[in-house]
């Protein structure tokens, strides 16, 4: 019995995936009809053709189309002659033969799609060789090698174009159609809505590719805003729900689930934990369970996750569940994966850049929590400003939107508690418990907005259920005396 050769040796004998008939039909259709040129070029590019002669013919057609010149056998032949390539592709006779290979130009989209699909398979083979090389190189940083391998496969799975540039004409027409359709619908929120009316009006929702920072001092409500409001509204939006990926580095998945339940049910998590929930509370919790169960929400609570591991998991979420939004709580807990840098500012800057890059790569918004520095506490007016972003000005540079949370009542209560004498602490604790049922006015200061206005919007914040709510100016004046 003949010895079986290794798979690698057997594969070396095989031709890469190709379909020369589809390549000929695509080029023939482009030579026959001017409308077929733009339709085919929307699907294939020069590198998609397997035969060198076909790549040269496509390049000549592309050059003529770009210059606004007519495309036919005569003009393409002249362009190839000018490039001194006509003989190499088979002469004018081969161009004429290409037209004879076309049953109908009506199917040019299908012909071009076949050419493109075969090219994708060849790229997969090439990527496999590169991944094999990564393994044989025996890299010291395994995580870097795995990240590079995953990125190679992800880009192929997304069928990304390898073009180095795009023409402005098609782009501006596509943008015009989008704006015209938005105007016709009368919908001012074009991105993912947060459910908080005034915030959505200022930002038009969370836009694909944007990095949105929500910053604040500890206990100000960053996690509540990201998870109870932004993530939950995105996942359960009635018009266009989106799958949401959550990376929680501070709270466990079970803690987030409890927060989501209490926020949706509008009940006190403190009362639930103390076993003091009433019958009506449990009914609301049951309804909240049924409601949240419909959400496509995926939580990863790995502590001190590295940016490379997060990027890898985010790509898998995108491929498997087509997530439309990622929330990360919070920036300062994400590591670069390398040994702890002495320059913490530089390390945070690297993470922020990687987050922005990931938002663009996946073409989804990423909402990233961030701490504010202690400088806020030292000022009389404790409303945060951009320079209060903890540890790195790179955060401001990379972000498309920077929002900062402020609740005046938080500082007032803190001040009241500090003024209570030791003997009266028990009573003060009882008073703080009463605060849990109140609604605070919270300010969201939009300090940077790359594509829109800056300013401050106000919400109500329910202390007991840790959720932000829309609040009218009249209600605000009535309850808070503002």
C-alpha positions in Angstrom: 0.0 0.0 0.0 1.4 3.4 -1.0 2.5 5.7 1.8 0.1 8.5 2.4 1.7 11.9 1.9 1.3 14.8 4.4 -1.6 17.1 3.7 0.8 20.0 3.1 2.6 18.1 0.3 -0.7 17.1 -1.3 -2.0 20.8 -1.2 1.1 22.0 -3.0 0.1 20.0 -6.1 -3.3 21.7 -6.3 -4.2 24.9 -8.2 -5.5 27.7 -6.1 -9.3 28.4 -6.4 -10.2 30.1 -9.7 -12.8 30.4 -12.4 -11.3 31.6 -15.6 -14.7 31.5 -17.4 -16.2 33.8 -14.9 -13.2 36.2 -15.2 -13.7 36.2 -19.0 -17.4 36.7 -18.8 -16.9 39.6 -16.3 -14.4 41.4 -18.6 -16.4 40.6 -21.7 -19.5 42.2 -20.2 -17.5 45.3 -19.2 -16.3 45.6 -22.8 -19.8 45.2 -24.3 -21.8 47.6 -22.1 -20.8 50.8 -20.2 -23.3 50.1 -17.4 -21.7 46.8 -16.7 -18.4 48.5 -15.9 -19.6 50.3 -12.7 -21.7 47.3 -11.6 -18.7 44.9 -11.9 -16.3 47.4 -10.3 -18.5 47.7 -7.2 -17.7 44.0 -6.5 -14.3 43.1 -7.9 -10.9 44.8 -8.0 -7.7 44.1 -10.0 -6.2 41.7 -7.4 -9.4 39.5 -7.6 -8.5 38.2 -11.0 -6.3 35.0 -11.0 -4.8 35.3 -14.6 -2.3 38.1 -15.0 -3.6 39.0 -18.4 -7.1 39.5 -16.9 -5.6 41.8 -14.2 -4.0 44.0 -16.8 -7.2 44.2 -18.9 -9.2 45.2 -15.8 -6.6 47.8 -14.8 -6.9 49.3 -18.3 -10.7 49.4 -18.1 -10.5 51.0 -14.6 -8.2 53.7 -15.9 -10.5 54.6 -18.8 -13.5 54.6 -16.5 -11.7 56.8 -14.0 -10.8 59.3 -16.8 -14.4 59.4 -18.0 -13.4 57.8 -21.4 -15.6 55.2 -23.2 -14.9 51.6 -22.5 -14.9 49.1 -25.5 -12.6 46.8 -27.4 -11.0 49.7 -29.3 -10.3 52.0 -26.4 -9.1 49.2 -24.1 -6.8 47.9 -26.8 -5.4 51.4 -27.2 -4.8 51.8 -23.5 -3.1 48.4 -23.3 -0.9 49.4 -26.3 0.0 52.6 -24.6 1.1 50.6 -21.6 3.0 48.2 -23.9 0.9 45.3 -22.6 -1.4 44.5 -25.5 0.7 41.6 -26.9 1.1 40.2 -23.3 -2.6 39.8 -22.9 -3.2 38.1 -26.2 -3.6 41.1 -28.5 -6.8 42.6 -29.9 -8.0 39.1 -30.9 -8.2 38.1 -27.2 -10.3 41.2 -26.4 -12.7 40.3 -29.2 -12.8 36.7 -27.9 -13.8 37.9 -24.5 -17.0 39.5 -25.8 -17.9 36.2 -27.4 -17.6 34.5 -24.0 -20.5 36.5 -22.6 -24.0 34.9 -22.8 -25.6 38.2 -21.5 -24.4 41.4 -19.8 -27.4 41.2 -17.5 -25.6 38.6 -15.3 -22.4 40.6 -14.8 -23.0 41.0 -11.1 -23.1 37.2 -10.7 -20.0 36.7 -12.9 -18.1 39.3 -10.8 -19.3 37.7 -7.5 -17.9 34.4 -8.6 -14.5 36.0 -9.4 -14.5 37.8 -6.0 -15.4 34.6 -4.0 -12.6 32.7 -5.6 -10.2 35.5 -4.7 -11.4 35.4 -1.1 -10.6 31.6 -1.0 -7.1 32.3 -2.3 -6.7 35.0 0.4 -7.8 32.4 3.0 -5.0 30.1 1.7 -2.5 32.9 1.9 -3.6 33.8 5.4 -3.2 30.1 6.4 0.4 30.2 5.2 1.0 33.4 7.2 -0.5 31.9 10.3 1.6 28.8 9.8 4.7 31.1 9.6 3.7 32.8 12.8 3.7 29.4 14.5 7.0 28.3 13.1 8.6 31.6 14.1 8.1 30.5 17.8 7.2 34.1 18.9 8.0 35.1 22.5 4.6 37.0 22.8 2.0 34.3 22.1 -0.9 36.8 22.6 0.5 39.0 19.9 0.7 36.1 17.5 -2.8 35.0 18.3 -4.1 38.5 17.8 -2.4 38.8 14.4 -3.8 35.4 13.3 -7.3 36.3 14.4 -7.1 39.6 12.6 -6.1 37.9 9.4 -9.1 35.6 9.5 -11.5 38.3 10.6 -10.6 40.6 7.7 -11.3 37.8 5.3 -14.6 36.9 7.0 -15.7 40.5 6.7 -14.7 40.4 3.0 -12.9 43.7 3.3 -11.7 45.5 0.3 -8.0 46.0 -0.1 -8.4 49.2 -2.0 -6.0 51.9 -0.8 -8.4 54.7 -1.6 -12.0 55.4 -2.6 -13.3 57.9 -5.1 -15.2 60.8 -3.7 -18.0 60.6 -6.3 -19.7 57.4 -5.1 -19.1 58.3 -1.5 -20.7 61.7 -1.7 -23.7 60.3 -3.6 -24.2 57.6 -1.0 -23.9 60.2 1.8 -26.5 62.4 0.0 -28.9 59.4 -0.3 -28.5 58.7 3.4 -29.1 62.3 4.4 -32.1 62.6 2.1 -33.7 59.4 3.5 -33.1 60.7 7.1 -34.7 64.0 6.2 -37.7 62.2 4.6 -38.2 60.1 7.7 -38.0 63.1 10.0 -35.9 61.0 12.4 -33.2 63.1 14.1 -31.6 60.0 15.8 -29.6 58.3 13.1 -27.4 56.1 15.4 -28.2 53.8 18.3 -30.5 55.7 20.7 -29.7 55.8 24.4 -33.4 56.4 25.4 -32.3 59.6 27.1 -34.1 62.2 25.0 -31.9 65.3 25.4 -28.7 63.3 25.0 -29.9 61.7 21.8 -30.9 65.1 20.4 -27.4 66.4 20.9 -25.6 63.4 19.5 -28.2 61.9 17.0 -27.5 58.6 18.8 -24.4 56.6 19.1 -22.7 56.5 15.6 -20.9 53.5 14.1 -17.1 53.8 14.5 -17.3 56.3 17.3 -15.5 56.0 20.7 -17.8 57.5 23.4 -16.2 58.2 26.8 -18.4 58.4 29.9 -16.3 59.8 32.7 -17.0 60.5 36.3 -15.7 60.2 39.9 -16.5 56.9 41.8 -20.2 56.3 42.7 -21.3 59.0 40.2 -23.3 56.5 38.1 -21.0 55.7 35.1 -21.8 52.0 35.2 -25.5 52.6 35.7 -25.6 54.9 32.7 -23.7 52.5 30.5 -25.5 49.3 31.4 -28.9 50.2 32.8 -29.5 52.9 30.1 -27.3 52.7 27.1 -26.8 49.0 26.8 -30.3 48.0 27.8 -32.0 50.5 25.5 -29.9 49.4 22.6 -30.7 45.8 23.1 -34.4 46.3 23.6 -35.1 49.3 21.4 -38.5 48.8 19.8 -37.5 50.1 16.3 -34.1 48.5 15.8 -32.7 46.4 18.6 -28.9 45.7 18.6 -26.9 42.9 20.1 -24.7 44.3 22.8 -21.3 43.2 24.1 -20.3 44.2 27.7 -16.8 43.9 29.1 -17.1 44.5 32.9 -13.8 44.6 34.7 -15.1 45.9 38.0 -18.4 44.1 38.6 -19.2 40.5 38.1 -21.8 39.3 35.6 -24.2 38.4 38.4 -23.9 41.9 39.9 -24.7 43.4 36.5 -27.7 41.1 36.2 -29.0 42.2 39.6 -28.5 45.9 38.6 -30.3 45.3 35.3 -33.2 43.6 37.1 -33.6 46.3 39.7 -33.2 49.1 37.1 -35.9 47.6 34.9 -38.2 46.9 37.8 -37.5 50.3 39.4 -37.1 48.8 42.8 -34.4 49.1 45.5 -31.5 46.7 45.2 -30.7 47.4 48.8 -34.2 46.3 49.9 -33.9 43.1 47.8 -30.5 42.2 49.4 -31.8 42.8 52.9 -34.8 40.4 52.2 -37.3 43.2 52.7 -38.9 43.0 49.2 -42.7 43.2 49.2 -45.1 41.2 47.1 -45.5 44.0 44.6 -41.7 44.2 44.2 -41.5 40.5 43.2 -44.2 41.0 40.6 -42.1 43.8 39.0 -39.0 41.7 39.2 -40.7 38.8 37.4 -41.9 41.2 34.6 -38.3 42.6 34.4 -36.9 39.0 34.0 -39.3 38.3 31.1 -38.4 41.6 29.5 -34.6 41.4 29.8 -34.7 37.8 28.7 -35.5 39.1 25.2 -32.2 41.1 25.1 -29.3 39.9 23.0 -26.6 40.9 25.6 -23.3 39.2 26.1 -21.2 39.8 29.3 -17.5 39.1 29.8 -16.4 39.9 33.4 -12.8 38.9 33.1 -10.9 41.1 35.5 -7.8 43.0 34.3 -8.4 41.8 30.7 -5.8 42.9 28.2 -6.7 45.0 25.2 -5.6 42.1 22.9 -7.8 39.6 24.6 -10.7 42.0 24.5 -10.2 42.7 20.8 -10.2 39.0 20.1 -13.4 38.4 22.0 -15.1 41.4 20.4 -14.3 40.1 17.0 -15.8 36.7 17.9 -18.9 38.5 19.2 -19.2 40.4 16.0 -18.8 37.2 13.8 -21.1 35.0 16.0 -23.8 37.5 17.1 -23.4 40.6 14.9 -23.1 42.9 17.9 -24.0 46.5 17.2 -22.6 48.1 20.4 -19.8 47.4 23.0 -19.7 48.9 26.5 -16.5 48.7 28.5 -16.4 49.4 32.3 -13.8 50.8 32.6 -10.7 52.1 30.8 -8.2 52.3 33.7 -8.7 48.6 34.4 -7.8 47.5 30.9 -4.2 46.4 30.5 -1.9 46.4 27.4 -1.0 42.8 28.1 2.7 43.6 28.5 4.5 44.1 31.7 3.2 47.1 33.7 4.6 50.2 32.1 6.3 52.8 34.2 4.6 55.5 32.2 0.9 55.0 33.0 -0.1 57.9 30.8 1.4 56.2 27.8 -0.2 52.8 28.7 -3.7 54.4 29.0 -3.1 56.2 25.7 -2.3 52.9 24.0 -5.5 51.4 25.3 -7.6 54.4 24.2 -6.1 54.2 20.7 -6.8 50.5 20.5 -10.4 51.1 21.5 -10.9 53.7 18.8 -9.3 51.4 16.2 -11.6 48.5 17.3 -14.7 50.7 16.9 -13.6 51.5 13.4 -12.6 47.9 12.6 -16.0 46.5 13.7 -17.9 49.6 12.5 -19.9 49.9 15.7 -19.9 52.5 18.6 -17.9 51.7 21.7 -18.9 53.3 25.0 -16.0 53.4 27.4 -16.2 54.3 31.1 -13.3 56.3 32.5 -12.3 57.7 35.9 -11.8 61.4 36.6 -8.8 62.6 38.6 -9.0 63.8 42.2 -8.5 67.3 41.0 -12.3 67.6 40.9 -12.5 67.2 44.7 -10.1 70.0 45.3 -12.1 72.7 43.6 -15.0 74.7 45.0 -17.0 74.0 41.8 -16.8 70.2 41.4 -18.2 70.1 37.9 -15.6 68.2 35.8 -13.7 69.6 32.9 -11.7 67.8 30.1 -8.4 68.2 31.9 -9.8 66.1 34.8 -9.7 62.9 32.6 -7.5 60.6 34.7 -4.0 59.8 33.6 -3.9 60.7 29.9 -4.8 63.5 27.5 -4.7 60.7 24.9 -8.2 59.8 26.0 -9.5 63.2 24.8 -7.6 63.0 21.6 -8.9 59.5 20.6 -12.5 60.0 21.7 -15.2 61.2 19.3 -17.5 62.2 22.3 -16.4 62.9 25.9 -19.3 63.0 28.5 -18.8 63.7 32.2 -21.3 62.9 34.9 -22.0 65.3 37.8 -24.5 65.2 40.6 -24.5 68.1 43.1 -26.5 66.1 45.6 -23.7 63.5 45.8 -21.3 66.1 47.1 -23.9 67.7 49.4 -24.7 64.4 51.0 -21.0 63.6 51.4 -20.5 66.9 53.1 -23.5 66.4 55.4 -22.2 62.9 56.4 -18.7 64.3 57.2 -20.2 66.9 59.5 -22.1 64.4 61.6 -20.5 63.7 65.0 -19.3 60.2 65.9 -22.1 59.8 68.4 -24.8 60.5 65.7 -23.4 58.2 63.0 -26.2 55.6 63.4 -28.8 58.3 62.8 -26.9 59.6 59.8 -26.9 56.1 58.3 -30.6 56.0 58.8 -30.9 59.3 57.0 -28.8 58.1 54.1 -31.2 55.1 53.7 -34.0 57.6 53.2 -32.0 59.2 50.4 -32.1 56.0 48.4 -35.7 56.5 47.4 -35.1 60.0 46.1 -34.4 61.2 42.5 -31.4 63.3 41.9 -30.8 65.8 39.1 -27.8 64.5 37.2 -25.8 66.6 34.7 -24.2 65.0 31.7 -21.6 67.4 30.5 -20.7 66.8 26.8 -17.3 68.4 26.8 -16.1 67.1 23.4 -18.2 66.2 20.3 -16.2 65.8 17.2 -19.2 66.0 14.9 -21.7 68.1 16.8 -22.4 70.5 19.6 -21.2 70.5 23.2 -23.2 71.4 26.2 -25.0 70.0 29.3 -28.1 67.8 29.5 -30.0 66.9 32.6 -31.6 63.6 33.7 -33.2 62.3 36.8 -31.2 59.6 38.7 -33.1 57.1 40.9 -30.7 56.3 43.7 -32.5 53.0 44.8 -32.7 51.4 41.4 -29.6 53.0 39.9 -31.2 54.2 36.6 -31.3 57.5 34.8 -34.6 58.8 33.5 -35.8 61.6 31.3 -37.0 64.6 33.3 -38.9 67.7 32.2 -37.8 71.2 33.2 -41.2 71.7 35.0 -40.7 68.5 37.0 -37.2 69.5 37.9 -38.3 72.9 39.2 -41.2 71.3 41.1 -39.1 68.6 42.9 -35.8 70.3 43.3 -36.6 74.0 43.6 -34.3 74.9 40.6 
